[in-house]
Amino acid sequence: MSGSSLKFGTSGLRGLVVELEGQAARRYTAAFLSHIKSLGQDSGGRVFLGRDFRPSSAAIAADCAAAIVAAGLTPVDCGAIPTPALAYHAMAAGCAAIMVTGSHIPVDRNGLKFYVPGGEISKADEAGILAALRDEPVAELAEVVGDEGEAATERYFDRFATLLPAGTLAGMRVGVFEHSTVARDLLTRILQHFGAETVSLGRTAEFVAVDTEAFSDAVFAPLAGWVQEHSLDAVVSADGDGDRPLLMDADGEFVRGDVLGLITARYLGAQTVVTPVTSNSGIERTGSFSCVVRTRVGSPYVIEGMTGAQGSVIGFEANGGTFVGDGVSAAGTPLSPLPTRDAILPLLCVLGLSAGKGVGVAELVRALPLQHALADRLQDLPSERSAAFLARLAGDAAYAEELFAPYGIAELAQIDGLQFRTSAGDMVHFRASGNAPELRCYVEGSTPEVARELLEWGLGVAARETA
């Protein structure tokens, strides 16, 4: 696979559709199953398959099924389903699973998310899969046995059925930005289950790549108008495979994913929070948790950080995808661990807290001692150019000081990418995406105006220096 776009990033294998479909998908699936076997793990005899609505996903899922049959196992189709629903169902059955999804990246790309019977694979598992990868072709013929899409969906719905007290969202009017996320129908059903009135918005039969961190993308332009037009208390949504949440409040303002995660962790009474370095630096200042563990960006790192953590444990990423660890309860009922990102959990917790306190989501957010944070990215930027820019920033102090002359550099952290603290205590963080040819820029400022200025400056500098 030398020279291929296919690689493991922050969550699964990603690359161009033309390089993933066919034998590549079969070979990576075969390597995954071989790796499981080498660990002495029982795959349960069955491997559950799910997919998003990308036009390439069904064919790639069939490729995965071919490799499963070739390995002497039974592929089970769960259809178009949120990634956390597939993972939860497979874990309950003690089986492995594969989700065909490119999440939020462009439609010409796709990917595979692998799950061992105990949950999402680790970075060590990724290395094991690559070591097991072979060039031999895998037979094309396969028959997917069984259809467990409805069973998986119902299990996932039942997970949330008692998360909030009955009728908690009664009187709330919530818009569901449906676009092409596989979570759209489940999200509507769950909101209605708790009494919310829902309004369907922006549903499309064509796949739309929705990055829930890139609020300036054109796909989000109608949302603020919908809030006013339909007198909504909030608009909610998720990315393509339903593991990253999106929420806009009644004022037409987006709520950052790390804020959704923070509110969720407080609502669920977490004692330990695990979150990447890109999440808001004010999380520690809230004083809400006994321990805050910072990690590199990517679900495998968050899951690793949650392993062995003390007390009740919640993990979340800057995109809002939330993980449930040990010892967590909701409304007095234990919430079983789910070591993969989930979009519906944080949306329910934030809306539930808003309804319970009788205040809007915006008021909940304003009460948090957080800096104002924004993020965006440069798209279609070859990885070698991002790497060269970051390497020069890290290795040439004079160059970095020259670039940051308008703000000064007080501190530099390199846990994942380069995170600069300015002389005024604000932050600019550059990081190459692990999923797509993009350079991401995260900023925190003392005021919304400072944050916007820093983001515009950061993206401008990066664009100029990588041109």
N, C-alpha and C positions, 0 to 999 in steps of 0.2 A: 504493500500500500504506500510505497515511498512516493512523495510528492502529492499525495492525496490531500483533499481538504478535510477528510474525516479525522476527528480527534476528540478526545474526552475533554470537556470543559468544566464549567461550574456545576453541571447536573446532566450527566449522560454523554453519549456520543453524538456529535453533530457534524454536518457537512452538507455539501451540495447533493441535491436529489439524484442527479445523473451519476454521482459516484457512490451513492448509498444503495440505490435500488438494485435488485438482482443478486448477483453472487456476493457482493460486499455485505449486504444485510444478512444473507445466509451464513457467511463465514464468521461474522461477528457473533451471530446467535450461537453457532456451533462452538465458538471459542468460549462464550459465556457458559454454556452447558458443560463443556469440558473442564472449565475452571471450577465450577461447583463440584463436579465429580472428584476433582483432584483434592478438594478440601474435605472430602468424605461426607459432604452434605447430601441429604436426601431431598431431591427436588419435588418429592411427592408424587412422582409419576406423571404429573400434568404440569403444563406451563400455560399460565393465563396470558392472553393477549388483549391489549386495548389500543385505541388510536384516537387521534384528533381528527378534525374535519379537513385537513389539508388534502388536496386532490391526489397526492402521491401516497398517502398513508395506508390506504387499503391494500394496494399492491405490495408495499413493503411489509405489511403485516403478513401477507401470504408468503412472502419470502422467508420470514421468520418461522412461519408454520412449517415450511418445507424442511428447515434445519432441525426443528423440534422432532418431526417424524423420523428424520434420518438418524437422530440420536436415540431412537427407540422410546420416545416419550409422546404424550398426547397433548396436542395444542387445543386450548379451549378459548373460544371467541367470546370476549366481553363487549365487543363493538366499540362505538364512539362513547367514551366515558372519561370523566376526570381522572387524572393520574392518581390522586390520593384515594379515590374510590377503588381503582384497580388494585393498588398496593394493599389497601385494607382488606379486601376480599381474598387476595392471594395469601396474605399473612394468616388470616383466619383458617384457611384450608391447609396451611403448612406447605405451600407450593411456591415455586419461582414465578416471576412475571416479567413481561416486556411491554413497555408502552412505546408506541410509535408516535413520536411528536417532535416538532421543532420548536415547541413552546411559543415564544414571542418573536423568533427570528423570521426573516423574509421567506416568502412562499417557495422560492427556488431551493430552499434548504429544508432538511428534515433531520430526524435523529432517533435514537433508541435510548430509552431509560430502562436499566436492568435492575431487577429486584430478586435477591436471594430470599429463601423462605422467611428469614428474619427481618427483611426490610431492604431499604435502599443500599446499593453497593458502596463500598468504601474506596478510597484512593488505592489501597493495597489490592482490592478486587480489580480495579481498572488495570493495574499493572499485570495482574494474573491473566486477565482476558487478553491483553496484548501479547503476553508470552505464549498463550495457547492459540493465537491466530495462525491459520495455515492457508496456503495458496490453493489447496485442492478444491475443485468444484464440489458443490453440494447439489444433490438431485433436486429437480424443479417441482416434482409432483408431490402434492400433500393434500390431505383432507382435514379441515378443522372439525374436530369432534365436539359436539355440544355447544350450547349457547347459554352463557351465564350472565349476559348483560343485565337482565332484569334482577337477578339475584344479587349481583354486585351493587347495583344501584340501590336496591332496597336496604342492603346492609349498611351502606353509607348514609342513607337517609336516617335509618334508625340510630346511627351514632349521634345525630344532632337532635333527635326528637324530644329529648328532655334536657338539652343544654341550657335552655332558658325556661323560666316558669311559664306555664300555659298562658297564652294571650298577652305576653310581654309587649309585642309590637302592635297591638291593637291601637288604632288611631294614627299609625304612621303610614305615610304615603311614600313608597320607595320605587324609584325607576330602576329597571334592570336593563343595562346596556348589553344586549344579547350578542351582537355582532356574530362571530362564528365560534365562540367558546363552547366547548363541550359541557361546560358547567351551567349553561343558561337555563335549561328547564329545571334542573335540580335546585338551583339557586332560587328561582321563582317559587317552586313548590315549598321549599323550606321556609322562606319568608312568609308565605301565606299560612303555613302551619302554625306560626306564632302570632297570626292575626294581622299582619301587615297587608295593606292594599298595595298591589304592585301594578306598574305601568310598563308594558313592553316597549323597548326603544331600540332602534337600529339593528334589528335582526336582518341577517343576510344569508343567502344560500352560497355565496362565494366566500372563500377563506380570506380573512383580513388579519394581517400580522399586527397584534396589539401588544406593545411594550408598556406595561403598567408603571414603569418608572419614567417614561419619556412623555411628560405631561404636555409638552409643546407640539407633539405630533398632530398632524392634520386630522387624524381619525377622531380626536377628542374635541374638535372645535364645536360640535353641536351641543355638547353636554350642558354647559352653563345655560344655554337657551332653553333646553328641555326642563331644567330645574324651574325656571320662571314660568314657562308655558304650562306645565302640569302641576305647579305648586307643590313641588316635591320636598320631602325632608332630607332626602339623600338620593344619589345615584350610585348603584353598585355594579361591579362587573368582575371579570377575571381574564387572564390571558388565555391563549388557545387551548391549553390542556388543563386549565382549571386549578392551578396550584399557586398562582400569584393573584392577590386581590387588588381591586381598584375601588376607591370610594371618593365621591365628591359630596361636600356638605351642602346645606340649604343656602349658603351664601355663594355657591358656585366655585368653591375653592377645593382643590384636590387635597386629600390627606395622604401624606407620605406613608409608604409601606412600613418603615420602621416605627412610625408613630402608631399605626394600627397594631403592630406587634407588641409595642410597649403597653398600650391600653389593654390588649388581650391578656398579657402576662399579669398585669395588676388585677384584672377582673377575675382571673382564675387562681389568684393567690399564689403565684409562683414565688418560691424562695430563691431559686437560681435561674438566671437568664443567660442564654448563650446566643451571641449574635456577632456578625462580622464587624471588622474595623470600619466599614463604610456606614454602619448605622449611627444615628445621631450621638454625639459625644456627651449629650446631656442625660443619657439614660442612667449613668451612675449618679448624677446629681439629684435624681428624684428621691433617692434613699428608700426606694420601694422594695429592694431585693437584698438578701444577705450576701449574694455573690453575683457579679457580672463577669462572664467569661467572653473575651474577644477572640475572634478567629479570622482566618483568611476568608475570602469570598468563595462561596460554593456550599451547596447542601452537604456534601461529604464531610467538610470541615466542621460545620455546625453539629452534625450528628456525632462526630468524633468527640467534640467538646462536651456534648451532653452525656456521653458514656461515663458512668461513675460519678456524675455530679450529685451534690448533696441536696436532700429535701425534695420538694416538688419542683420539676424542671420544665421550663418552656424555652424553646429556641425560636428565633425568627431572623429573617434576612432583611436587608434594606428594601427589598421588593415587597415585603409584607408576608411572604410565604411563611407559615407558622408550623412548628413541629411540637408534638406533645411527647414529653418524656415520662419518667416515673412519678408517681405520687400526686397526680393532678386530679382534682374533682371539679365538677360543675353542678351547681344547684343541689349539692349534697350527694351527688352520684359520681363514683369513680369514672374517669375518662381514660380509656385504655390507651397505652402509648401508640403513637403513629410516627415513626421516624422517617417522614418525608414531608415535603412542603404541602400545605393546605391553604386554600383561599377562602373557603366558606367559614371556617372556624373564626378567623379574626373579624370578618364582616358581621357575623352574628354577635360576637362579644361586644364590639363597639356599638352597634345599634341597640343591643340589649342594655348596655350601661347607660346610653343616652336616654332610652325610654324609662329606665328605672329611676334615674335621677330627675327626669322631667326637664332636661336641658337639651339643646341642640348639640350635634357633633362638634360644631365649631367651638362651642363653649368648653367642651371637654378638652379639646386640643389646646385652647388658649390657657388653660389652667396648668399645663405642663411646663416645667422649667427647661425648655429646650431652645437651642439656637434655631434660627430660621435656615432651613436646608432645602437645596435644590439639586437636581441632577439632569444631565443630558449627555449626548454622545455625538461623536463624528462617525458617520456611517461610511461604508465602502472604503475603508482605509486599510490597505494591506498590512498584515501583522508585522512584517519586517520594518515598516516605517514607524509604527507605534513603538516597537521594541527599541529602535535606534534612538528615538526621542527620549524615551524613559531612561535608557542606559546613559545618555549624555547628561540628563538632569541629575541622575544619581551619582555619576562619577566625576562631574566637572562642577565644582562648587562655584567657580567664578561665573560660569554660564548660568547656573541656577540663580545666583544673586542678581545677575543682570536682568534676567527675565522677570524676577519678582521685585525689581526695583520700586515699582509703585506701592508695594505693600510690605516689603521686608520679610525675612525668614527668621522666625524665632525657634522653630523646631521642625525636624523631619523624621517621620516614621516610615518604615518600609516593610510592614507586615504583609501587605499585598498591594503592589503598585507603590506610588509615592504620595504620602500625605503630608502636606506642608501646613504648619501653623504660622500665620502671619504675625507681625509685630503687634497688631491690634487684638490678637486672640481669635481671629477668624480662621477658616480652613479651606484649602483647595487640595483635592485628591485626584490624581490622574491614575487610571488603571486600564489596561487593555482587556477587552472582553474575552472571556474564555469560550464563548459560544459563536461568535461571529466576527467578521473583520471590522471591528469598531473600537474606538478609544473613548472610554467613559470619563466624565468629569463630574465629581461630587463637590459641593461647596456647603459651608455653613457660615452664616453671617449674623452679626448682632441685631440687624434689622432686615426686613424683607428687601429693602432697597439695596443694602450692602450685599445680600446674597445674590440678587439678580445681577448686580454689577460684577461680582466675582465670577459668576457662571459665564456671563458674556465675555469677560476678559479671558478666563481660562480656556474656553472653546476657541476664542480668537487666536490666542497664543499657540495652542496645539495645532490649529489648522495651518497657521503660518509656518510653524517649525517642522511640520510633516509634509508640506507641499513638495 
